[in-house]
């Protein structure tokens, strides 16, 4: 298997930065879509995929949570990355002369107030680094881009305004995916467990299934529902908890969940990013 890590976006994207920081020895592999980034791992052209799942300002990344259960891949790690958007422009551009700013919808949403204060029109693009490339090719000093410092360096742009964001805590959480399970060892440190399940078709099944986590003192950090098979009745749930499945209190909670579920699939047991304790 090639020593590459796939990500969605063009060179210089925030996912590129996250992949480079987490796995400096792996070759970054840009992909046009999240599906392509997952497929690269499934097909063996990349060892891992670095996928953003949620942002502290703009919320969850659209479509990703539907792709995770369908991918057949395992979660082997998480990484929280502070996002520092740079307002980039051509070498002869000025902040006062900007009329439009291009970027990914997530980035535009994270800088909505800043852009409104500048009086510019936000233009959605496929990704942040792609926006930087586009304005470099366009050659119009009135058009800027929200992207990373790396993207500015790659495409020969200058920073018109540095580190802009509506909130200082602007952070994106990424998950790392692999074809093989790489579950964290019991006792190796704080860890997270991710899984999907479908509750049985009985009254209050979800309430009863969740009861085991409360009575056993297991902290559930995420619970999201999604529909499968094109219908509106077969709801599946994606969940994340703190702890290892082999810890007694976690094991008891999962056993109670399984009793009230028609299916339960583990997606990964992985080290908790130290960011959670910061």
VEXSEDO-825883 format. One record per atom (N, C-alpha, C): residue in one letter; x, y, z. Coordinates in steps of 0.05 Angstrom, whole numbers, padded with zeros to 5 digits, always signed. Example, Ala and Ser with C-alpha at 12.3 -4.5 7.8 and 13.67 -1.06 7.14 Angstrom:
<marvexs>
A+00264-00114+00156/A+00246-00090+00156/A+00264-00066+00156/S+00257-00045+00142/S+00273-00021+00143/S+00258+00001+00157/
</marvexs>
This chain:
<marvexs>
X+00017-00024+00000/X+00000+00000+00000/X+00018+00025+00000/X+00011+00043-00017/X+00027+00067-00020/X+00026+00084+00005/X+00048+00098+00010/X+00049+00115+00034/X+00038+00143+00028/X+00012+00143+00024/X-00002+00169+00018/X-00025+00172+00037/X-00033+00197+00041/X-00057+00203+00057/X-00075+00221+00040/X-00100+00213+00036/X-00118+00228+00018/X-00133+00249+00034/X-00141+00269+00020/X-00158+00290+00032/X-00174+00303+00010/X-00197+00316+00017/X-00213+00330-00002/X-00202+00358-00005/X-00199+00367-00030/X-00190+00394-00035/X-00164+00394-00052/X-00155+00418-00057/X-00131+00422-00073/X-00107+00427-00054/X-00083+00425-00065/X-00060+00431-00048/X-00062+00458-00034/X-00057+00458-00008/X-00060+00482+00008/X-00085+00484+00024/X-00103+00464+00020/X-00128+00464+00035/X-00122+00459+00065/X-00141+00466+00082/X-00138+00461+00111/X-00135+00431+00117/X-00148+00414+00101/X-00145+00385+00104/X-00117+00377+00097/X-00105+00390+00078/X-00076+00385+00070/X-00059+00392+00094/X-00064+00415+00107/X-00048+00422+00130/X-00051+00402+00153/X-00076+00393+00158/X-00081+00373+00179/X-00067+00347+00173/X-00068+00338+00148/X-00054+00313+00140/X-00024+00315+00143/X-00013+00338+00135/X+00016+00342+00137/X+00026+00343+00165/X+00010+00356+00183/X+00018+00358+00211/X+00016+00331+00225/X-00005+00316+00219/X-00009+00290+00233/X+00009+00268+00222/X+00014+00268+00196/X+00029+00247+00184/X+00050+00259+00165/X+00071+00272+00176/X+00090+00285+00159/X+00106+00267+00140/X+00106+00241+00146/X+00121+00222+00129/X+00104+00211+00106/X+00079+00217+00105/X+00061+00208+00084/X+00058+00229+00062/X+00056+00221+00038/X+00052+00239+00015/X+00023+00248+00014/X+00018+00274+00015/X-00010+00284+00013/X-00022+00278-00014/X-00047+00269-00014/X-00060+00261-00039/X-00086+00277-00042/X-00086+00299-00057/X-00111+00315-00060/X-00132+00301-00076/X-00157+00303-00068/X-00179+00290-00082/X-00202+00311-00087/X-00217+00307-00108/X-00237+00326-00116/X-00261+00326-00097/X-00267+00303-00084/X-00290+00301-00067/X-00284+00284-00043/X-00302+00284-00023/X-00299+00266+00000/X-00301+00237-00009/X-00319+00232-00028/X-00322+00205-00038/X-00296+00195-00050/X-00282+00212-00065/X-00257+00205-00077/X-00235+00200-00056/X-00236+00216-00034/X-00216+00212-00013/X-00220+00185+00001/X-00246+00178+00006/X-00252+00152+00018/X-00244+00130-00002/X-00251+00133-00027/X-00246+00112-00047/X-00216+00107-00050/X-00199+00127-00046/X-00170+00123-00048/X-00160+00103-00028/X-00172+00104-00004/X-00165+00085+00017/X-00177+00058+00011/X-00202+00058+00003/X-00216+00032-00003/X-00201+00017-00024/X-00192+00031-00045/X-00178+00019-00068/X-00149+00013-00063/X-00138+00024-00041/X-00110+00019-00034/X-00090+00039-00046/X-00099+00061-00058/X-00080+00080-00068/X-00071+00100-00047/X-00084+00099-00023/X-00075+00115-00001/X-00078+00098+00025/X-00060+00103+00044/X-00061+00088+00069/X-00084+00098+00087/X-00086+00125+00089/X-00106+00137+00106/X-00120+00159+00091/X-00143+00168+00102/X-00158+00191+00093/X-00161+00210+00116/X-00156+00236+00112/X-00160+00257+00132/X-00186+00272+00125/X-00207+00269+00141/X-00233+00279+00134/X-00244+00298+00155/X-00251+00323+00148/X-00263+00341+00168/X-00292+00333+00174/X-00300+00333+00199/X-00328+00325+00205/X-00344+00346+00218/X-00331+00366+00232/X-00347+00387+00245/X-00328+00410+00251/X-00341+00434+00253/X-00327+00459+00260/X-00341+00472+00283/X-00325+00485+00300/X-00337+00497+00324/X-00354+00521+00318/X-00352+00533+00294/X-00368+00556+00286/X-00391+00548+00267/X-00384+00533+00246/X-00403+00528+00225/X-00418+00501+00228/X-00411+00485+00249/X-00425+00460+00253/X-00413+00437+00237/X-00429+00416+00233/X-00419+00392+00220/X-00415+00397+00190/X-00396+00382+00178/X-00391+00384+00150/X-00411+00368+00135/X-00425+00380+00117/X-00447+00367+00102/X-00437+00342+00087/X-00454+00322+00087/X-00450+00297+00072/X-00432+00277+00085/X-00412+00286+00101/X-00392+00267+00111/X-00404+00246+00128/X-00424+00253+00145/X-00435+00233+00164/X-00451+00211+00149/X-00460+00217+00125/X-00473+00196+00109/X-00453+00178+00096/X-00429+00189+00090/X-00409+00173+00076/X-00394+00154+00095/X-00391+00162+00120/X-00376+00146+00139/X-00387+00118+00142/X-00412+00114+00148/X-00422+00086+00151/X-00421+00070+00125/X-00423+00084+00102/X-00423+00070+00077/X-00395+00062+00067/X-00375+00075+00078/X-00348+00072+00068/X-00336+00044+00074/X-00344+00032+00097/X-00332+00007+00105/X-00304+00011+00117/X-00296+00036+00122/X-00270+00041+00134/X-00272+00044+00164/X-00249+00043+00177/X-00247+00045+00206/X-00235+00072+00214/X-00245+00083+00236/X-00234+00107+00247/X-00210+00100+00265/X-00187+00112+00259/X-00163+00105+00275/X-00152+00128+00291/X-00164+00152+00287/X-00154+00175+00301/X-00171+00200+00297/X-00167+00219+00314/X-00180+00245+00311/X-00159+00267+00314/X-00165+00290+00303/X-00147+00313+00305/X-00163+00339+00305/X-00159+00356+00325/X-00171+00382+00326/X-00151+00402+00315/X-00159+00418+00296/X-00140+00436+00283/X-00152+00465+00284/X-00138+00483+00298/X-00147+00511+00297/X-00145+00522+00269/X-00167+00535+00260/X-00168+00544+00232/X-00161+00574+00232/X-00141+00581+00216/X-00133+00608+00213/X-00136+00616+00183/X-00158+00628+00177/X-00163+00637+00149/X-00147+00662+00143/X-00135+00663+00120/X-00121+00686+00110/X-00138+00698+00087/X-00142+00724+00088/X-00155+00737+00065/X-00133+00743+00045/X-00133+00728+00023/X-00112+00730+00003/X-00120+00746-00021/X-00100+00758-00034/X-00105+00773-00059/X-00081+00773-00077/X-00084+00784-00100/X-00062+00787-00119/X-00041+00806-00107/X-00017+00805-00118/X+00005+00822-00108/X-00002+00851-00109/X-00018+00860-00128/X-00025+00888-00130/X-00052+00895-00118/X-00064+00876-00104/X-00090+00880-00092/X-00088+00896-00066/X-00110+00909-00058/X-00112+00923-00033/X-00138+00914-00019/X-00138+00916+00007/X-00162+00908+00023/X-00186+00925+00015/X-00181+00951+00012/X-00203+00970+00005/X-00213+00965-00023/X-00197+00954-00040/X-00205+00950-00068/X-00221+00924-00073/X-00223+00907-00053/X-00237+00881-00057/X-00267+00885-00060/X-00279+00871-00078/X-00309+00871-00082/X-00321+00844-00077/X-00305+00823-00082/X-00314+00795-00079/X-00293+00778-00065/X-00302+00759-00049/X-00284+00740-00036/X-00294+00712-00041/X-00277+00695-00051/X-00285+00667-00057/X-00274+00648-00036/X-00289+00627-00030/X-00280+00606-00012/X-00301+00584-00010/X-00294+00563+00005/X-00312+00542+00011/X-00334+00553+00029/X-00359+00543+00027/X-00381+00553+00044/X-00375+00552+00073/X-00361+00531+00083/X-00354+00530+00111/X-00337+00554+00119/X-00317+00560+00103/X-00299+00582+00109/X-00314+00609+00108/X-00331+00612+00088/X-00346+00637+00086/X-00365+00640+00111/X-00376+00617+00120/X-00393+00618+00143/X-00378+00625+00168/X-00353+00616+00170/X-00337+00621+00194/X-00327+00650+00195/X-00329+00665+00173/X-00319+00692+00171/X-00342+00711+00162/X-00366+00704+00166/X-00389+00719+00156/X-00389+00748+00165/X-00385+00752+00191/X-00386+00780+00202/X-00362+00796+00191/X-00339+00784+00189/X-00316+00798+00179/X-00320+00807+00150/X-00331+00789+00134/X-00336+00796+00106/X-00357+00817+00103/X-00378+00816+00120/X-00399+00836+00119/X-00387+00864+00126/X-00369+00864+00146/X-00357+00889+00154/X-00340+00901+00132/X-00328+00883+00115/X-00312+00893+00093/X-00329+00902+00069/X-00354+00894+00069/X-00372+00902+00048/X-00367+00887+00022/X-00358+00863+00024/X-00353+00847+00000/X-00374+00826-00004/X-00376+00816-00029/X-00395+00794-00035/X-00381+00767-00033/X-00393+00749-00018/X-00382+00722-00014/X-00390+00705-00038/X-00371+00690-00049/X-00375+00672-00071/X-00367+00644-00064/X-00385+00625-00065/X-00379+00597-00057/X-00362+00583-00078/X-00343+00567-00069/X-00327+00550-00087/X-00324+00522-00074/X-00312+00504-00089/X-00310+00476-00080/X-00293+00473-00055/X-00272+00489-00052/X-00255+00487-00029/X-00238+00513-00026/X-00225+00516-00004/X-00210+00541+00002/X-00186+00544-00016/X-00170+00523-00019/X-00146+00524-00036/X-00154+00528-00065/X-00176+00516-00073/X-00185+00520-00101/X-00192+00549-00106/X-00203+00562-00086/X-00210+00591-00088/X-00184+00607-00093/X-00163+00600-00078/X-00137+00614-00081/X-00127+00610-00110/X-00128+00586-00119/X-00119+00581-00147/X-00135+00596-00167/X-00162+00597-00163/X-00179+00611-00181/X-00173+00640-00184/X-00169+00654-00161/X-00164+00682-00163/X-00136+00688-00175/X-00117+00670-00170/X-00091+00673-00183/X-00094+00671-00213/X-00111+00653-00223/X-00115+00649-00251/X-00132+00672-00263/X-00151+00682-00247/X-00169+00703-00256/X-00153+00729-00261/X-00135+00736-00243/X-00119+00760-00246/X-00133+00786-00241/X-00155+00785-00226/X-00171+00809-00220/X-00165+00817-00191/X-00153+00840-00187/X-00145+00849-00160/X-00169+00855-00143/X-00193+00857-00154/X-00217+00862-00138/X-00228+00837-00125/X-00217+00813-00132/X-00227+00788-00122/X-00207+00775-00104/X-00215+00769-00079/X-00197+00756-00060/X-00207+00728-00053/X-00192+00715-00036/X-00199+00687-00028/X-00193+00683+00002/X-00209+00667+00015/X-00204+00658+00042/X-00190+00630+00040/X-00166+00629+00049/X-00151+00603+00047/X-00128+00604+00067/X-00112+00583+00066/X-00090+00581+00085/X-00065+00596+00075/X-00046+00600+00094/X-00021+00612+00086/X-00007+00594+00065/X-00008+00568+00069/X+00004+00550+00049/X-00008+00554+00022/X-00034+00557+00019/X-00046+00562-00007/X-00036+00588-00019/X-00033+00608-00003/X-00022+00633-00013/X+00006+00630-00024/X+00022+00614-00010/X+00050+00609-00019/X+00050+00593-00045/X+00032+00574-00047/X+00032+00556-00071/X+00023+00572-00096/X+00004+00591-00092/X-00007+00605-00115/X+00002+00633-00118/X+00022+00641-00103/X+00035+00667-00106/X+00018+00690-00099/X+00002+00688-00077/X-00015+00709-00068/X-00004+00722-00042/X-00014+00745-00036/X-00006+00758-00012/X-00029+00760+00008/X-00022+00762+00034/X-00043+00764+00055/X-00052+00793+00058/X-00077+00797+00053/X-00089+00824+00056/X-00098+00829+00084/X-00108+00808+00097/X-00115+00809+00125/X-00111+00781+00137/X-00096+00780+00159/X-00088+00754+00170/X-00107+00744+00192/X-00109+00718+00193/X-00123+00704+00215/X-00150+00715+00221/X-00167+00717+00200/X-00194+00728+00204/X-00213+00706+00211/X-00231+00711+00229/X-00252+00693+00237/X-00272+00707+00255/X-00296+00698+00255/X-00316+00711+00273/X-00313+00702+00302/X-00300+00680+00306/X-00296+00670+00334/X-00267+00661+00337/X-00254+00668+00360/X-00226+00660+00364/X-00223+00630+00368/X-00244+00616+00375/X-00242+00587+00380/X-00247+00571+00355/X-00246+00583+00332/X-00251+00569+00306/X-00233+00545+00303/X-00245+00521+00306/X-00230+00496+00305/X-00245+00475+00289/X-00231+00460+00273/X-00244+00438+00258/X-00234+00412+00269/X-00252+00393+00272/X-00245+00366+00280/X-00244+00348+00256/X-00222+00334+00253/X-00217+00315+00232/X-00217+00287+00243/X-00226+00267+00226/X-00223+00239+00233/X-00204+00226+00212/X-00188+00207+00221/X-00170+00192+00204/X-00182+00164+00199/X-00183+00157+00173/X-00195+00131+00166/X-00175+00112+00153/X-00179+00086+00158/X-00161+00066+00148/X-00178+00041+00139/X-00166+00025+00121/X-00180+00000+00114/X-00179-00021+00136/X-00158-00019+00153/X-00155-00039+00174/X-00161-00027+00201/X-00172-00043+00219/X-00176-00034+00246/X-00149-00029+00260/X-00147-00008+00275/X-00123-00002+00291/X-00133+00008+00318/X-00148-00009+00332/X-00160-00001+00357/X-00139+00005+00378/X-00144+00026+00393/X-00126+00034+00415/X-00126+00012+00436/X-00103+00008+00448/X-00100-00013+00469/X-00113-00003+00495/X-00125-00022+00509/X-00137-00015+00535/X-00115-00006+00554/X-00120+00017+00567/X-00101+00027+00586/X-00079+00045+00574/X-00081+00049+00548/X-00060+00065+00535/X-00064+00095+00538/X-00087+00103+00550/X-00093+00131+00553/X-00122+00137+00545/X-00131+00161+00548/X-00159+00168+00541/X-00165+00162+00512/X-00188+00150+00508/X-00195+00143+00480/X-00224+00148+00475/X-00231+00147+00449/X-00258+00151+00439/X-00267+00125+00425/X-00293+00120+00426/X-00304+00097+00411/X-00327+00107+00394/X-00326+00100+00369/X-00347+00108+00350/X-00362+00083+00340/X-00388+00086+00336/X-00404+00063+00327/X-00430+00073+00314/X-00443+00055+00299/X-00469+00061+00288/X-00488+00039+00297/X-00513+00046+00301/X-00533+00026+00310/X-00561+00034+00300/X-00578+00014+00299/X-00606+00017+00293/X-00622+00006+00316/X-00640+00021+00328/X-00655+00011+00350/X-00678-00007+00341/X-00686-00025+00359/X-00708-00043+00353/X-00734-00027+00351/X-00753-00038+00336/X-00778-00024+00332/X-00797-00030+00355/X-00791-00019+00378/X-00807-00021+00402/X-00810+00007+00414/X-00831+00012+00429/X-00835+00039+00441/X-00811+00047+00459/X-00803+00071+00456/X-00781+00083+00473/X-00755+00068+00471/X-00750+00055+00448/X-00726+00039+00446/X-00701+00056+00448/X-00701+00080+00436/X-00677+00097+00437/X-00672+00107+00465/X-00694+00114+00479/X-00691+00123+00507/X-00679+00101+00524/X-00689+00077+00521/X-00680+00054+00536/X-00651+00048+00529/X-00644+00049+00504/X-00617+00043+00495/X-00597+00063+00506/X-00605+00088+00509/X-00587+00109+00519/X-00584+00107+00549/X-00604+00095+00562/X-00603+00093+00592/X-00579+00080+00602/X-00568+00060+00588/X-00544+00046+00597/X-00520+00063+00600/X-00518+00083+00583/X-00495+00101+00584/X-00497+00119+00608/X-00521+00128+00615/X-00525+00145+00638/X-00520+00130+00664/X-00532+00106+00667/X-00529+00091+00692/X-00501+00080+00696/X-00485+00077+00675/X-00458+00067+00677/X-00437+00089+00676/X-00446+00114+00675/X-00428+00136+00676/X-00410+00139+00651/X-00421+00133+00628/X-00406+00136+00603/X-00415+00161+00589/X-00396+00178+00582/X-00402+00204+00570/X-00405+00200+00540/X-00429+00206+00529/X-00433+00205+00500/X-00430+00233+00489/X-00410+00237+00472/X-00404+00263+00461/X-00418+00269+00435/X-00429+00249+00422/X-00443+00254+00397/X-00464+00233+00392/X-00487+00242+00383/X-00509+00224+00374/X-00524+00237+00352/X-00522+00225+00328/X-00535+00237+00305/X-00550+00215+00290/X-00574+00222+00280/X-00590+00204+00264/X-00587+00210+00235/X-00591+00189+00219/X-00592+00193+00190/X-00609+00171+00178/X-00621+00176+00155/X-00638+00157+00142/X-00622+00140+00122/X-00630+00116+00118/X-00616+00098+00099/X-00636+00086+00080/X-00626+00077+00057/X-00643+00063+00038/X-00665+00079+00025/X-00663+00105+00026/X-00682+00122+00012/X-00709+00124+00026/X-00712+00112+00050/X-00737+00113+00064/X-00737+00133+00086/X-00760+00135+00101/X-00762+00153+00123/X-00768+00140+00149/X-00766+00113+00150/X-00773+00099+00175/X-00749+00085+00187/X-00729+00078+00171/X-00706+00062+00182/X-00684+00081+00190/X-00686+00093+00213/X-00666+00112+00223/X-00643+00097+00235/X-00619+00106+00227/X-00594+00096+00239/X-00582+00118+00256/X-00565+00111+00274/X-00553+00130+00292/X-00522+00127+00292/X-00509+00149+00290/X-00480+00150+00293/X-00474+00162+00320/X-00456+00148+00335/X-00451+00157+00363/X-00421+00155+00369/X-00413+00173+00387/X-00385+00172+00398/X-00386+00174+00428/X-00370+00159+00441/X-00369+00159+00470/X-00340+00161+00479/X-00336+00170+00504/X-00310+00170+00516/X-00306+00144+00530/X-00283+00131+00525/X-00277+00106+00538/X-00271+00083+00518/X-00262+00061+00529/X-00254+00037+00514/X-00275+00015+00518/X-00283+00001+00497/X-00304-00020+00499/X-00297-00042+00519/X-00271-00045+00525/X-00264-00066+00544/X-00264-00056+00573/X-00268-00031+00577/X-00272-00021+00605/X-00299-00030+00614/X-00301-00039+00639/X-00325-00052+00649/X-00350-00035+00646/X-00348-00009+00654/X-00372+00008+00652/X-00381+00013+00624/X-00361+00015+00605/X-00368+00018+00577/X-00380-00007+00566/X-00368-00030+00573/X-00378-00056+00564/X-00407-00060+00572/X-00414-00053+00597/X-00442-00056+00606/X-00461-00038+00591/X-00452-00013+00585/X-00469+00006+00570/X-00474-00004+00542/X-00453-00015+00529/X-00456-00025+00502/X-00473-00050+00501/X-00472-00066+00522/X-00489-00090+00523/X-00518-00082+00525/X-00524-00062+00541/X-00552-00052+00543/X-00561-00040+00517/X-00543-00025+00503/X-00549-00014+00477/X-00556-00037+00457/X-00540-00058+00457/X-00544-00080+00439/X-00570-00094+00443/X-00579-00095+00468/X-00604-00108+00475/X-00628-00094+00462/X-00626-00067+00460/X-00648-00052+00448/X-00643-00044+00419/X-00623-00056+00407/X-00616-00049+00379/X-00618-00074+00361/X-00626-00069+00336/X-00627-00091+00317/X-00600-00095+00303/X-00583-00074+00304/X-00556-00077+00294/X-00538-00057+00308/X-00512-00065+00311/X-00492-00048+00324/X-00465-00054+00311/X-00453-00034+00299/X-00428-00037+00285/X-00407-00018+00296/X-00385-00029+00305/X-00363-00012+00316/X-00347-00001+00293/X-00341+00025+00294/X-00326+00039+00273/X-00297+00044+00281/X-00291+00044+00306/X-00264+00049+00314/X-00261+00056+00343/X-00238+00049+00355/X-00230+00057+00382/X-00203+00070+00379/X-00201+00096+00385/X-00177+00111+00378/X-00170+00131+00400/X-00145+00139+00401/X-00136+00157+00422/X-00151+00184+00420/X-00159+00194+00443/X-00171+00221+00444/X-00150+00242+00440/X-00156+00261+00422/X-00137+00283+00418/X-00133+00299+00444/X-00108+00305+00451/X-00103+00321+00476/X-00119+00347+00476/X-00128+00357+00453/X-00144+00381+00452/X-00168+00379+00470/X-00179+00355+00473/X-00203+00351+00490/X-00198+00358+00519/X-00174+00355+00528/X-00167+00361+00556/X-00157+00389+00560/X-00153+00404+00538/X-00142+00430+00540/X-00163+00450+00551/
</marvexs>
